[in-house]
Amino acid sequence: MNAPYVAKTQAFAIKTECRRYEGRVAIVTGAAQGLGRVIARRLAEEGAHVVMVDVQEEKVKRAAVLLQRETNQQFLGFGGDLSVAGVADEIVAETLKAFGRVDTLVNNAAALIRLRLVDFTEELLQKAVDWNVWNTLRCCKAVLPHMIERRYGRIVNIGGEAWRTGAPFHTLLAGVGKGSMVGLTVTLAGEVIGQGITVNCVSPGGIETAADGDPVPTESIRDPSWTGPGVMEELARLGAAARISMGRPSHPTEVAAAVAFFGAPEASFVTGQHIGVSGGMAMI
């Protein structure tokens, strides 16, 4: 058995103090591990029933079972490729069948492909767009009819600060993927502003994703070729050289806390907004 992972950022973990999600239902995508898993747990700690979705079916179902035991809240885990037509609609239908409502959607699923544009194969170009753009669009479209009917909903998109810092190796991941989350947030917020639905975006910087609380971490499906040799070391060097920053990655609970605010009922007069949770990596 692997030794428990000890997070370098553990001292900065955020304790849940609120109960804003009592009786509410949230869908979190890309939730099998990392930030998505931590967001799912945070919402459950605040009282939500949570539907976790990930392309890694076995892993997300295992995570749902573990988090239900740990939080005493109801969890459902679904596997599926959300970029494929119809999959998001099925997830929303199953959520409504189980819980009768969807209050919050957190679009966290992404393909973390960090390469220079010239090094992308045609297959990886398609994958990057599918898993960083199409999945979010399809999830929003699937959940909106129900939210519009109820005249209530919270959509939180997960962006990333590289779209505005110009970090190398992020042309597809941030420029097309996470950058598009910001544009989508603003335009969709304007589209549904009169229907009781808010749409906001949280952009993390570096995250210690291994600090997700999984007692027995397992291998990710992420292809090692998605990140070129020396890329992470180069990004760490650039981060350390930043003129102003906190000089460390975030503990994922620090990002989840911002997501929980945007997804809660109390964020009723906040829409079309973007917030960076990046330790000062980028500032207004």
Contacts in CASP RR format, 6 or more apart in sequence:
PFRMAT RR
TARGET T0000
AUTHOR 0000-0000-0000
METHOD contacts of the structure
MODEL  1
MNAPYVAKTQAFAIKTECRRYEGRVAIVTGAAQGLGRVIARRLAEEGAHV
VMVDVQEEKVKRAAVLLQRETNQQFLGFGGDLSVAGVADEIVAETLKAFG
RVDTLVNNAAALIRLRLVDFTEELLQKAVDWNVWNTLRCCKAVLPHMIER
RYGRIVNIGGEAWRTGAPFHTLLAGVGKGSMVGLTVTLAGEVIGQGITVN
CVSPGGIETAADGDPVPTESIRDPSWTGPGVMEELARLGAAARISMGRPS
HPTEVAAAVAFFGAPEASFVTGQHIGVSGGMAMI
1 216 0 8 1.000
2 216 0 8 1.000
2 217 0 8 1.000
4 215 0 8 1.000
5 210 0 8 1.000
5 211 0 8 1.000
5 213 0 8 1.000
5 214 0 8 1.000
5 217 0 8 1.000
7 13 0 8 1.000
7 208 0 8 1.000
7 210 0 8 1.000
7 211 0 8 1.000
7 251 0 8 1.000
8 208 0 8 1.000
8 211 0 8 1.000
8 248 0 8 1.000
8 249 0 8 1.000
9 208 0 8 1.000
9 211 0 8 1.000
9 248 0 8 1.000
9 249 0 8 1.000
9 250 0 8 1.000
9 251 0 8 1.000
10 211 0 8 1.000
10 251 0 8 1.000
12 248 0 8 1.000
12 250 0 8 1.000
12 251 0 8 1.000
12 254 0 8 1.000
13 211 0 8 1.000
13 251 0 8 1.000
13 253 0 8 1.000
13 254 0 8 1.000
14 251 0 8 1.000
14 253 0 8 1.000
14 254 0 8 1.000
14 256 0 8 1.000
14 257 0 8 1.000
16 42 0 8 1.000
16 45 0 8 1.000
16 46 0 8 1.000
18 46 0 8 1.000
18 260 0 8 1.000
18 264 0 8 1.000
19 46 0 8 1.000
19 47 0 8 1.000
20 46 0 8 1.000
20 260 0 8 1.000
20 264 0 8 1.000
20 265 0 8 1.000
20 266 0 8 1.000
21 43 0 8 1.000
21 44 0 8 1.000
21 46 0 8 1.000
21 47 0 8 1.000
21 48 0 8 1.000
21 103 0 8 1.000
21 104 0 8 1.000
21 260 0 8 1.000
21 264 0 8 1.000
22 46 0 8 1.000
22 47 0 8 1.000
23 47 0 8 1.000
23 48 0 8 1.000
23 49 0 8 1.000
24 47 0 8 1.000
24 48 0 8 1.000
24 49 0 8 1.000
24 101 0 8 1.000
24 103 0 8 1.000
24 104 0 8 1.000
24 265 0 8 1.000
25 48 0 8 1.000
25 49 0 8 1.000
25 50 0 8 1.000
25 51 0 8 1.000
25 95 0 8 1.000
25 99 0 8 1.000
25 100 0 8 1.000
25 101 0 8 1.000
25 102 0 8 1.000
25 103 0 8 1.000
25 104 0 8 1.000
26 40 0 8 1.000
26 43 0 8 1.000
26 48 0 8 1.000
26 49 0 8 1.000
26 50 0 8 1.000
26 51 0 8 1.000
26 102 0 8 1.000
26 103 0 8 1.000
26 104 0 8 1.000
26 105 0 8 1.000
26 106 0 8 1.000
26 263 0 8 1.000
27 50 0 8 1.000
27 51 0 8 1.000
27 53 0 8 1.000
27 91 0 8 1.000
27 92 0 8 1.000
27 95 0 8 1.000
27 102 0 8 1.000
27 104 0 8 1.000
27 105 0 8 1.000
27 106 0 8 1.000
27 139 0 8 1.000
27 143 0 8 1.000
28 36 0 8 1.000
28 39 0 8 1.000
28 40 0 8 1.000
28 43 0 8 1.000
28 50 0 8 1.000
28 51 0 8 1.000
28 52 0 8 1.000
28 53 0 8 1.000
28 106 0 8 1.000
28 108 0 8 1.000
29 36 0 8 1.000
29 53 0 8 1.000
29 54 0 8 1.000
29 82 0 8 1.000
29 105 0 8 1.000
29 106 0 8 1.000
29 107 0 8 1.000
29 108 0 8 1.000
29 109 0 8 1.000
29 135 0 8 1.000
29 136 0 8 1.000
29 139 0 8 1.000
30 36 0 8 1.000
30 52 0 8 1.000
30 53 0 8 1.000
30 54 0 8 1.000
30 55 0 8 1.000
30 60 0 8 1.000
30 108 0 8 1.000
30 109 0 8 1.000
30 110 0 8 1.000
31 37 0 8 1.000
31 39 0 8 1.000
31 40 0 8 1.000
31 52 0 8 1.000
31 53 0 8 1.000
31 54 0 8 1.000
31 60 0 8 1.000
31 63 0 8 1.000
31 77 0 8 1.000
31 108 0 8 1.000
32 52 0 8 1.000
32 54 0 8 1.000
32 56 0 8 1.000
32 59 0 8 1.000
32 60 0 8 1.000
32 63 0 8 1.000
33 54 0 8 1.000
33 56 0 8 1.000
33 59 0 8 1.000
33 63 0 8 1.000
33 209 0 8 1.000
33 212 0 8 1.000
33 214 0 8 1.000
33 217 0 8 1.000
33 220 0 8 1.000
34 207 0 8 1.000
34 209 0 8 1.000
34 210 0 8 1.000
34 212 0 8 1.000
34 214 0 8 1.000
34 252 0 8 1.000
35 108 0 8 1.000
35 158 0 8 1.000
35 204 0 8 1.000
35 207 0 8 1.000
35 209 0 8 1.000
35 212 0 8 1.000
35 252 0 8 1.000
35 255 0 8 1.000
35 256 0 8 1.000
36 106 0 8 1.000
36 108 0 8 1.000
36 212 0 8 1.000
36 252 0 8 1.000
36 256 0 8 1.000
37 52 0 8 1.000
37 63 0 8 1.000
37 67 0 8 1.000
37 212 0 8 1.000
37 213 0 8 1.000
37 214 0 8 1.000
38 212 0 8 1.000
38 213 0 8 1.000
38 252 0 8 1.000
38 253 0 8 1.000
38 255 0 8 1.000
38 256 0 8 1.000
39 106 0 8 1.000
39 108 0 8 1.000
39 252 0 8 1.000
39 255 0 8 1.000
39 256 0 8 1.000
39 259 0 8 1.000
39 260 0 8 1.000
40 50 0 8 1.000
40 52 0 8 1.000
40 63 0 8 1.000
40 67 0 8 1.000
40 75 0 8 1.000
41 67 0 8 1.000
41 70 0 8 1.000
41 71 0 8 1.000
41 213 0 8 1.000
41 256 0 8 1.000
42 253 0 8 1.000
42 256 0 8 1.000
42 257 0 8 1.000
42 259 0 8 1.000
42 260 0 8 1.000
43 50 0 8 1.000
43 104 0 8 1.000
43 106 0 8 1.000
43 260 0 8 1.000
44 50 0 8 1.000
44 67 0 8 1.000
44 71 0 8 1.000
44 73 0 8 1.000
44 75 0 8 1.000
45 71 0 8 1.000
45 73 0 8 1.000
46 260 0 8 1.000
46 264 0 8 1.000
47 73 0 8 1.000
48 73 0 8 1.000
48 103 0 8 1.000
48 104 0 8 1.000
49 73 0 8 1.000
49 74 0 8 1.000
49 75 0 8 1.000
49 99 0 8 1.000
50 64 0 8 1.000
50 67 0 8 1.000
50 73 0 8 1.000
50 74 0 8 1.000
50 75 0 8 1.000
50 76 0 8 1.000
51 75 0 8 1.000
51 76 0 8 1.000
51 77 0 8 1.000
51 78 0 8 1.000
51 91 0 8 1.000
51 94 0 8 1.000
51 95 0 8 1.000
51 98 0 8 1.000
51 99 0 8 1.000
52 60 0 8 1.000
52 63 0 8 1.000
52 64 0 8 1.000
52 67 0 8 1.000
52 75 0 8 1.000
52 76 0 8 1.000
52 77 0 8 1.000
52 78 0 8 1.000
53 60 0 8 1.000
53 77 0 8 1.000
53 78 0 8 1.000
53 79 0 8 1.000
53 80 0 8 1.000
53 82 0 8 1.000
53 91 0 8 1.000
53 109 0 8 1.000
54 60 0 8 1.000
54 77 0 8 1.000
54 78 0 8 1.000
54 79 0 8 1.000
54 80 0 8 1.000
54 109 0 8 1.000
55 79 0 8 1.000
55 80 0 8 1.000
55 81 0 8 1.000
55 82 0 8 1.000
55 109 0 8 1.000
55 131 0 8 1.000
55 221 0 8 1.000
56 79 0 8 1.000
56 220 0 8 1.000
56 221 0 8 1.000
57 78 0 8 1.000
57 79 0 8 1.000
57 80 0 8 1.000
59 218 0 8 1.000
60 77 0 8 1.000
60 78 0 8 1.000
60 79 0 8 1.000
61 77 0 8 1.000
61 78 0 8 1.000
61 79 0 8 1.000
63 77 0 8 1.000
63 214 0 8 1.000
64 75 0 8 1.000
64 76 0 8 1.000
64 77 0 8 1.000
65 75 0 8 1.000
66 214 0 8 1.000
66 215 0 8 1.000
67 73 0 8 1.000
67 75 0 8 1.000
68 74 0 8 1.000
68 75 0 8 1.000
74 99 0 8 1.000
76 94 0 8 1.000
76 95 0 8 1.000
76 98 0 8 1.000
78 91 0 8 1.000
78 94 0 8 1.000
80 87 0 8 1.000
80 91 0 8 1.000
81 87 0 8 1.000
81 135 0 8 1.000
82 88 0 8 1.000
82 91 0 8 1.000
82 109 0 8 1.000
82 134 0 8 1.000
82 135 0 8 1.000
82 138 0 8 1.000
82 139 0 8 1.000
83 130 0 8 1.000
83 131 0 8 1.000
83 134 0 8 1.000
83 135 0 8 1.000
83 138 0 8 1.000
85 138 0 8 1.000
86 138 0 8 1.000
86 142 0 8 1.000
87 138 0 8 1.000
88 135 0 8 1.000
88 138 0 8 1.000
88 139 0 8 1.000
88 141 0 8 1.000
88 142 0 8 1.000
88 143 0 8 1.000
89 138 0 8 1.000
89 142 0 8 1.000
91 139 0 8 1.000
91 142 0 8 1.000
92 102 0 8 1.000
92 142 0 8 1.000
92 143 0 8 1.000
92 146 0 8 1.000
95 102 0 8 1.000
96 102 0 8 1.000
96 146 0 8 1.000
101 146 0 8 1.000
101 150 0 8 1.000
102 143 0 8 1.000
102 146 0 8 1.000
102 147 0 8 1.000
102 153 0 8 1.000
103 152 0 8 1.000
103 153 0 8 1.000
103 154 0 8 1.000
104 153 0 8 1.000
104 154 0 8 1.000
104 155 0 8 1.000
104 156 0 8 1.000
104 263 0 8 1.000
104 264 0 8 1.000
105 139 0 8 1.000
105 140 0 8 1.000
105 143 0 8 1.000
105 153 0 8 1.000
105 154 0 8 1.000
105 155 0 8 1.000
105 156 0 8 1.000
106 156 0 8 1.000
106 158 0 8 1.000
106 259 0 8 1.000
106 263 0 8 1.000
107 135 0 8 1.000
107 136 0 8 1.000
107 139 0 8 1.000
107 140 0 8 1.000
107 155 0 8 1.000
107 156 0 8 1.000
107 157 0 8 1.000
107 158 0 8 1.000
107 181 0 8 1.000
108 158 0 8 1.000
109 131 0 8 1.000
109 135 0 8 1.000
109 136 0 8 1.000
110 131 0 8 1.000
110 132 0 8 1.000
110 135 0 8 1.000
110 158 0 8 1.000
110 173 0 8 1.000
110 177 0 8 1.000
110 178 0 8 1.000
111 127 0 8 1.000
111 128 0 8 1.000
111 130 0 8 1.000
111 131 0 8 1.000
111 132 0 8 1.000
111 173 0 8 1.000
111 226 0 8 1.000
112 173 0 8 1.000
112 222 0 8 1.000
112 226 0 8 1.000
112 227 0 8 1.000
113 120 0 8 1.000
113 124 0 8 1.000
113 127 0 8 1.000
113 128 0 8 1.000
113 172 0 8 1.000
113 173 0 8 1.000
113 226 0 8 1.000
113 227 0 8 1.000
114 169 0 8 1.000
114 170 0 8 1.000
114 173 0 8 1.000
114 226 0 8 1.000
114 227 0 8 1.000
114 228 0 8 1.000
114 231 0 8 1.000
114 232 0 8 1.000
114 235 0 8 1.000
115 124 0 8 1.000
115 169 0 8 1.000
115 172 0 8 1.000
115 226 0 8 1.000
115 227 0 8 1.000
115 228 0 8 1.000
115 231 0 8 1.000
116 168 0 8 1.000
116 169 0 8 1.000
116 171 0 8 1.000
117 171 0 8 1.000
117 172 0 8 1.000
119 228 0 8 1.000
120 128 0 8 1.000
120 172 0 8 1.000
124 172 0 8 1.000
124 226 0 8 1.000
125 172 0 8 1.000
128 172 0 8 1.000
128 173 0 8 1.000
128 176 0 8 1.000
128 177 0 8 1.000
129 172 0 8 1.000
129 176 0 8 1.000
129 177 0 8 1.000
132 172 0 8 1.000
132 173 0 8 1.000
132 176 0 8 1.000
132 177 0 8 1.000
132 178 0 8 1.000
132 180 0 8 1.000
133 176 0 8 1.000
133 177 0 8 1.000
133 180 0 8 1.000
136 157 0 8 1.000
136 181 0 8 1.000
136 184 0 8 1.000
137 184 0 8 1.000
140 155 0 8 1.000
140 184 0 8 1.000
140 188 0 8 1.000
143 155 0 8 1.000
144 192 0 8 1.000
144 197 0 8 1.000
147 153 0 8 1.000
147 155 0 8 1.000
147 192 0 8 1.000
147 195 0 8 1.000
147 196 0 8 1.000
147 197 0 8 1.000
148 192 0 8 1.000
148 195 0 8 1.000
148 197 0 8 1.000
151 195 0 8 1.000
151 196 0 8 1.000
151 197 0 8 1.000
152 196 0 8 1.000
152 197 0 8 1.000
153 196 0 8 1.000
153 197 0 8 1.000
153 198 0 8 1.000
154 197 0 8 1.000
154 198 0 8 1.000
154 262 0 8 1.000
154 263 0 8 1.000
154 264 0 8 1.000
154 265 0 8 1.000
154 267 0 8 1.000
155 188 0 8 1.000
155 197 0 8 1.000
155 198 0 8 1.000
155 199 0 8 1.000
155 200 0 8 1.000
156 199 0 8 1.000
156 200 0 8 1.000
156 201 0 8 1.000
156 202 0 8 1.000
156 259 0 8 1.000
156 262 0 8 1.000
156 263 0 8 1.000
157 181 0 8 1.000
157 182 0 8 1.000
157 184 0 8 1.000
157 185 0 8 1.000
157 199 0 8 1.000
157 200 0 8 1.000
157 201 0 8 1.000
157 202 0 8 1.000
158 178 0 8 1.000
158 181 0 8 1.000
158 201 0 8 1.000
158 202 0 8 1.000
158 203 0 8 1.000
158 204 0 8 1.000
158 259 0 8 1.000
159 177 0 8 1.000
159 178 0 8 1.000
159 179 0 8 1.000
159 181 0 8 1.000
159 182 0 8 1.000
159 201 0 8 1.000
159 202 0 8 1.000
159 203 0 8 1.000
159 204 0 8 1.000
160 174 0 8 1.000
160 178 0 8 1.000
160 179 0 8 1.000
160 181 0 8 1.000
160 203 0 8 1.000
160 204 0 8 1.000
160 205 0 8 1.000
160 276 0 8 1.000
160 278 0 8 1.000
161 167 0 8 1.000
161 203 0 8 1.000
161 204 0 8 1.000
161 205 0 8 1.000
161 206 0 8 1.000
161 276 0 8 1.000
161 278 0 8 1.000
161 281 0 8 1.000
161 282 0 8 1.000
162 170 0 8 1.000
162 173 0 8 1.000
162 174 0 8 1.000
162 175 0 8 1.000
162 178 0 8 1.000
162 205 0 8 1.000
163 170 0 8 1.000
163 174 0 8 1.000
163 175 0 8 1.000
163 177 0 8 1.000
163 178 0 8 1.000
163 179 0 8 1.000
163 182 0 8 1.000
163 203 0 8 1.000
164 203 0 8 1.000
164 282 0 8 1.000
165 281 0 8 1.000
165 282 0 8 1.000
166 174 0 8 1.000
167 174 0 8 1.000
167 235 0 8 1.000
167 238 0 8 1.000
168 234 0 8 1.000
168 235 0 8 1.000
168 238 0 8 1.000
169 227 0 8 1.000
169 228 0 8 1.000
169 231 0 8 1.000
169 234 0 8 1.000
169 235 0 8 1.000
170 178 0 8 1.000
178 203 0 8 1.000
181 201 0 8 1.000
181 203 0 8 1.000
182 201 0 8 1.000
182 203 0 8 1.000
182 274 0 8 1.000
184 199 0 8 1.000
185 199 0 8 1.000
185 200 0 8 1.000
185 201 0 8 1.000
185 272 0 8 1.000
185 273 0 8 1.000
185 274 0 8 1.000
186 272 0 8 1.000
186 274 0 8 1.000
188 199 0 8 1.000
189 198 0 8 1.000
189 199 0 8 1.000
189 200 0 8 1.000
189 271 0 8 1.000
189 272 0 8 1.000
190 199 0 8 1.000
190 271 0 8 1.000
190 272 0 8 1.000
192 199 0 8 1.000
193 271 0 8 1.000
197 271 0 8 1.000
198 262 0 8 1.000
198 263 0 8 1.000
198 267 0 8 1.000
198 268 0 8 1.000
198 270 0 8 1.000
198 271 0 8 1.000
198 272 0 8 1.000
199 271 0 8 1.000
199 272 0 8 1.000
200 262 0 8 1.000
200 263 0 8 1.000
200 267 0 8 1.000
200 270 0 8 1.000
200 271 0 8 1.000
200 272 0 8 1.000
200 273 0 8 1.000
200 274 0 8 1.000
200 275 0 8 1.000
201 272 0 8 1.000
201 273 0 8 1.000
201 274 0 8 1.000
201 275 0 8 1.000
202 255 0 8 1.000
202 258 0 8 1.000
202 259 0 8 1.000
202 262 0 8 1.000
202 274 0 8 1.000
202 275 0 8 1.000
202 276 0 8 1.000
202 277 0 8 1.000
203 274 0 8 1.000
203 275 0 8 1.000
203 276 0 8 1.000
203 277 0 8 1.000
203 278 0 8 1.000
203 282 0 8 1.000
204 250 0 8 1.000
204 255 0 8 1.000
204 276 0 8 1.000
204 277 0 8 1.000
204 278 0 8 1.000
205 249 0 8 1.000
205 250 0 8 1.000
205 276 0 8 1.000
205 277 0 8 1.000
205 278 0 8 1.000
205 279 0 8 1.000
205 281 0 8 1.000
206 249 0 8 1.000
206 250 0 8 1.000
206 278 0 8 1.000
206 281 0 8 1.000
207 249 0 8 1.000
207 250 0 8 1.000
207 251 0 8 1.000
207 252 0 8 1.000
207 255 0 8 1.000
208 249 0 8 1.000
208 250 0 8 1.000
208 251 0 8 1.000
208 252 0 8 1.000
209 252 0 8 1.000
210 217 0 8 1.000
211 251 0 8 1.000
211 252 0 8 1.000
212 252 0 8 1.000
239 245 0 8 1.000
239 247 0 8 1.000
239 281 0 8 1.000
240 247 0 8 1.000
242 281 0 8 1.000
244 280 0 8 1.000
244 283 0 8 1.000
245 278 0 8 1.000
245 279 0 8 1.000
245 280 0 8 1.000
245 281 0 8 1.000
246 279 0 8 1.000
246 280 0 8 1.000
247 279 0 8 1.000
250 277 0 8 1.000
250 278 0 8 1.000
250 279 0 8 1.000
254 277 0 8 1.000
255 277 0 8 1.000
258 275 0 8 1.000
258 276 0 8 1.000
258 277 0 8 1.000
261 267 0 8 1.000
262 270 0 8 1.000
262 273 0 8 1.000
262 275 0 8 1.000
276 282 0 8 1.000
END
